[in-house]
Amino acid sequence: MTPDLVSGSLPFVGTYGLLEAAGPVLDALGDPTRRVILETLRRGGPSSVTALAERVPVSRPAISQHLKVLGAAGLVDHESRGTRNIYRVDRAGLDELREWLDQFWGDALDAYADHIRRTEIRADEPPTAGRRTKEERG
């Protein structure tokens, strides 16, 4: 079996859509240290590696490596100031993740709307034999 085949001669077709686009962001945020770094940048604003290392309990080389992963996922951006890089949150990097998560919210709203429609239809139906109305129940 080759990597392009799922089973026998059945070809693999990548159709994960938004999940595939959100994957690198989810992978980057899967590490708790990277989440702390991102949150530190979000709350504290743009920062150098040295300043981040003062606020996050890991070494400067580790901060740099985590920032590299966050940057590759599009979650942080940086600008050079002399010999230092200043990092900031790149909010556009969260767009794919937000779109993917919004699908869950959309599904929940659709299910709620379906429930309301079914409830309204039942409320409009005349009572069947043996079933009392609200007024009859009292």
C-alpha positions as CSV (number, residue, x, y, z in Angstrom):
1,M,0.0,0.0,0.0
2,T,1.4,3.4,-1.0
3,P,0.8,6.6,1.0
4,D,-1.5,7.9,-1.7
5,L,-3.9,4.9,-1.3
6,V,-6.2,4.3,1.6
7,S,-6.9,0.7,1.0
8,G,-6.0,-1.5,-2.0
9,S,-6.6,0.7,-5.0
10,L,-8.8,3.3,-3.2
11,P,-7.1,6.6,-3.5
12,F,-6.7,9.0,-0.6
13,V,-8.6,12.3,-1.1
14,G,-7.8,15.1,1.2
15,T,-11.1,16.8,1.9
16,Y,-10.7,18.2,5.4
17,G,-11.2,21.8,4.3
18,L,-11.1,24.3,7.2
19,L,-9.7,21.7,9.6
20,E,-6.7,21.3,7.3
21,A,-6.3,25.0,7.2
22,A,-6.7,25.3,11.0
23,G,-4.3,22.3,11.7
24,P,-1.0,24.2,11.9
25,V,-2.6,26.7,14.4
26,L,-4.1,23.9,16.5
27,D,-0.7,22.1,16.4
28,A,1.1,25.3,17.5
29,L,-1.4,25.9,20.3
30,G,-1.1,22.3,21.5
31,D,1.9,23.2,23.5
32,P,1.1,24.9,26.9
33,T,4.3,27.0,26.8
34,R,3.4,28.4,23.4
35,R,-0.1,29.3,24.7
36,V,1.5,31.1,27.6
37,I,3.8,33.0,25.2
38,L,0.9,34.0,23.0
39,E,-1.2,35.0,25.9
40,T,1.7,37.1,27.3
41,L,2.1,38.9,24.0
42,R,-1.7,39.4,23.8
43,R,-1.9,40.9,27.3
44,G,1.5,42.7,27.4
45,G,1.8,43.8,23.8
46,P,4.9,43.6,21.6
47,S,7.9,42.2,23.3
48,S,11.5,41.0,22.7
49,V,12.7,37.5,23.5
50,T,14.5,38.8,26.5
51,A,11.4,40.5,27.9
52,L,9.3,37.4,27.3
53,A,11.9,35.2,29.0
54,E,11.5,37.5,32.1
55,R,7.8,36.8,32.2
56,V,7.6,33.2,31.0
57,P,9.6,30.7,33.0
58,V,11.7,29.2,30.2
59,S,15.0,30.0,28.7
60,R,15.6,32.6,25.9
61,P,16.6,29.9,23.4
62,A,13.4,28.0,24.2
63,I,11.3,31.2,23.8
64,S,13.0,31.7,20.4
65,Q,12.1,28.2,19.3
66,H,8.5,28.6,20.4
67,L,8.2,31.9,18.7
68,K,9.6,30.3,15.5
69,V,6.7,27.7,15.7
70,L,4.1,30.4,16.4
71,G,5.5,32.4,13.5
72,A,5.3,29.5,11.1
73,A,1.7,29.0,12.1
74,G,1.0,32.7,11.4
75,L,0.2,33.5,15.1
76,V,3.0,36.0,15.7
77,D,4.8,38.5,13.6
78,H,8.0,40.4,14.3
79,E,10.0,43.4,13.3
80,S,13.7,44.0,13.7
81,R,14.8,46.9,15.9
82,G,18.6,47.1,15.8
83,T,19.8,43.7,16.9
84,R,16.5,42.6,18.5
85,N,13.3,41.3,17.1
86,I,10.1,42.6,18.6
87,Y,7.3,40.0,18.5
88,R,3.5,40.7,18.5
89,V,0.4,38.7,18.1
90,D,-0.8,38.4,14.4
91,R,-4.5,38.3,14.9
92,A,-5.0,37.3,11.2
93,G,-3.3,34.0,12.0
94,L,-6.3,33.0,14.0
95,D,-8.7,33.5,11.1
96,E,-8.7,29.8,9.9
97,L,-9.1,28.6,13.5
98,R,-11.9,31.0,14.1
99,E,-13.7,29.9,10.9
100,W,-13.3,26.3,11.9
101,L,-14.7,26.9,15.4
102,D,-17.5,29.0,14.0
103,Q,-18.8,25.9,12.3
104,F,-19.5,24.4,15.7
105,W,-21.4,27.5,16.7
106,G,-23.3,27.5,13.4
107,D,-24.2,23.8,13.9
108,A,-25.5,24.6,17.4
109,L,-27.6,27.5,16.1
110,D,-29.0,25.4,13.2
111,A,-30.0,22.6,15.7
112,Y,-31.6,25.2,17.9
113,A,-33.6,26.7,15.0
114,D,-34.7,23.2,14.0
115,H,-35.9,22.5,17.5
116,I,-37.8,25.8,17.6
117,R,-39.5,25.0,14.2
118,R,-40.5,21.5,15.4
119,T,-41.9,23.0,18.7
120,E,-43.9,25.6,16.8
121,I,-45.3,23.0,14.4
122,R,-46.4,20.8,17.3
123,A,-48.0,23.8,19.1
124,D,-50.0,24.6,15.9
125,E,-51.3,21.1,15.5
126,P,-54.8,20.3,16.8
127,P,-54.8,17.9,19.8
128,T,-55.2,14.2,18.9
129,A,-57.8,12.0,20.5
130,G,-56.9,11.3,24.2
131,R,-54.5,14.2,24.3
132,R,-55.6,17.3,26.2
133,T,-54.7,20.9,25.4
134,K,-53.0,23.2,27.8
135,E,-56.3,24.9,28.5
136,E,-57.9,21.5,29.3
137,R,-55.1,20.6,31.6
138,G,-55.6,23.7,33.4
